[in-house]
Every structure is written in structure tokens, then in C-alpha cells.
Amino acid sequence: MIDLSRTARLLLLSVLLAGCATPRSETPHLFDFGPIDAPAGTGSRLPPVSVAEVTVPSWLDRPQMFYRLNYANAQQPLPYAQSRWSMAPAQLLSQRIKARIVQAGGVALSAADGALNVPVLRVEADDFSQSFIAPNQSIGQVSLRAAVFNGRNLVAQKSFVRQAAAPTPDAAGGATAIAQASDAAIADMIAWLATLPLKDSQSR
């Protein structure tokens, strides 16, 4: 005869074990760049520019947060499982660039506005990730390529790479470091824009 109570106990145990093995659904932690709390003056007033939406490689065209284990395989970007950007990196950077230009005394127009005789700033992000130098030490790195066009004519172009140390070896620390590196790279870009003969190019 079959011991029904023993069978029932085994069935209950198997169900409980299956429940423990099933990963829990958790709400992802969302991060952004935080408020702009530092002045970004350039020492000279910027002329109006149209800011095109930032473009990124396909692997960055999503709100996932990526990190690299440089001590193991620096060629492999890995996504955090339970941490996300509040929006895709291209959108975060586009908003920050426009806000910083305005803060610096400039006028940031949308390229979609189709303003005539206004130079266009186009930015490509090549890197936007956290890199672990060691298991408990990481940096946020941002690599941007900026080009200014007057109509179809290229006025100037330049690359900007910035790094910042992460305060903690996790997604929150990476978000802080990437935000700091982004602000530093954008500040460098704005200082560069202030040196360009953009006013002259508008009058041609």
C-alpha cells in the first residue's frame, strides 16, 4: 500500500523547493544624472546652436546599465540585472548637453526645429559604461565625438573622453561616476564650442 501522508509530504516539499529556485520579480532600480548643481560658465557667451539627438552604438541603445570586468575580459560589456537608467543613454546625454549649454549662457535649439543659419552640433557616444579595474575598484567612462556643421559644411570636430572614480563597486557607484564623467566631458565640449567661429559661420 502507498503511504499517502508520506507522498503528500514529498509533493509539498518539491513545490516549496521549486518556489525557492524561481527568481523573484523585483522592480529595477532606476538612475539618472541627478540635478545640475554646478555652474558651467565658459567666460564668453555662446551663440545659438541646434543640438541634434545624441547617437550611440546599438549595444547602448537601451536603458540597461553596462559594466566591464577589465581584469577578466575588457572586451565584454555586461548588463546589471536589477539596475536601469531612467531612459536610454542617448536621451540622458541629449538632455544634459542642452541643459548645460543653456546654463553656460547659450541657446540650445532642437535640430528638429529646422532653424536657418544656426550651426548644428552632432554628438556620438562611443562609450558610456562602468569599468572594474579590480573587484572592488571601478570607474565610469564616457567617450564623446562632437562635430559642428554649418549647413553641410563641417566647421570643426573633436573627441572628449572623461573618467571618474566610482564611490562604491556597484550600480549606484557606477551611475554616480558616469554622471560625473558625462558632466566633465560636456563641460569640455562647451568650452571648445566657445572657441569656434560660430558667429562668423552663421553670417556666410
N, C-alpha and C positions, 0 to 999 in steps of 0.2 A: 504493500500500500504506500501511496505517496504522502509524505508529511506535508500537509497543506500550509501549516503555520511556518514551517521552515522555508517552503517555496515562496511564500508571501514575503518573508523577511529578506530573502535573497533578491527578489524583484524590487523591493523598496530600496535596498542598498544600491542596486545597479542604477536606479533612477537618480538617487542622490549623488552618486559619483558622476553621472553624466551631466548633472546640473553644475557641479563644481568645475568640470572640464570645459563647459561652454563659456567663452569670454563674455564679460558683462558689457552691455552697451553704455558707454559713457559719453557725455556731452563734451566735444572737443574744447580745449582752452583756446581762446581767440586772442591774438596780439595785433597791435598796430604800432605806429611810430610815436604815439603819445603827443602831448601838446607841444607847440613851438614856444619855447621859453627863453631862447637866447637871441639877441639881436644879430642880424646878418648883414650889417651895412657894408657897402663896398667903398665908401669915400667919394663916390660920384654917382649921379643919377643915371639909371639905366633907361635907354629908350624902350618903347613898346616892342614886344616880341610875341609872335604866335607860337604857342607851345604845343607841339604835336604829342599825341599819346606815346608814352614810352613803349618800345618794343623789347621783347625778351625771347630767349630760346624756348623751344616747345616744352622742355622739361621744367621751365619756370613759369609757364603759362597756366598756373593753377594756384590756389591759396595754400597749398601744402608748404610746410617749413622743412627745408633740407639742411642736412649736415654731412660733413665728410670726416672720416677717420684717417687723417693724414699719416698716422703711424702704421696703418694697416693697408689701406688702399685709397689713395687720394683721388683716384680717377672715378670713384663710385659715389655719386650723391645719394644719400639715404633719407627717406621721409620720416619725420616724427609721427607716431601712431595717433596720439591724442592731442596734438597741438596744431593750430592752423593760424594763418594770417587772417585778419578780418575781411580782406579782399585780396585779389591777385597782386603780386609784387608790382606789376606794371601800373596798376591803378594807384597803389600806395605811393610809388615814386612820382607819377604824374601829378598827383595832388600836392605832394610835398614840394616839388620843383616850383609849381605855380605859387604856392603859399610863400615860399622863400623869396621868390623874385619880387612879389608884392611887398613883403616885409623889408626888402632891401631898397624900396623906393621905386621899383619898376612897375610896368604894366604887363601882366601876363594875359594875353588873349588866347582863346581857343582856336586851334588851326581850322576847326570846322566852321568858324565864323566867316572865313574867307576874306579877312581884312586885306585891302590892297596896300601895296607899298610898305608892308610890315615884314621884317625878316622872320623866318621860321626856324625855331630851334627843334631839332630832332635828336632824340636820345635813345641809345640802345644799351640795355643792361646785359653784360656778359656773365656776371656772377652776382649772386645775392644769397649767400649761404653762410653757415657756421662751420668752421674747420677746427677739429680737435687735434692739437699738437701732441697731446698726451691724454690719457683717460680723464684727468681732472683739470685740463687746461685747454681752453678754446678761444677762438677769435671770430668776430663777424667780419666778413669781407664783402665789399661792394665794388664792382668794376663797371664804369660807365663810359660810353663813347658818345661825344656830343658833336653835332655838326650844325652850322648856321647857314641857311640858304637865303639868298635874295632872289626870289623867283626860282629859276632853275640853276642859278649860278651859286656855286659853293663859295661862301665867304671865308670860313675857317672851320677847322675840326681839331678835336683834341680828346685824349683819353684821361680818365680820372679814376684812380684806384685808392681806396682807403680801407684801413683795418682798425678795429677797436677790440680790446680785450673783453671777454665775457665775464661778468662778475660771478656767475655760477655755471657749472658744467651741465646745463640742461637747456630746455627750450626757452624758458623765461630769460636766462642769461644770454642765449643766442639772439633773442628778439631785441634785447637792450643793446647788445653790441652792434647788430646790423643797423638798428635805428641810428646809433651814433656814427657809424661809418657812412651811412647814407647822407646824414646831415653834413658831415665833413666834406664828402665828395661834391655835394650840391653847393656848398659854400665856395669850394674851389672853382666850380663851374661858373658861379655868378661873378666871382672876381675876374675870371677870364673874359666873360661876356662884357664886363665893364671896360676892358681894354680894346675891344673891337670897334672898328669904324662903322658901327651900325647906322648912325645918323646919316653918314655920307652915302651908305648903300641905299637908304630909303629914297634919297633925292635924285638918284640916277634914273 
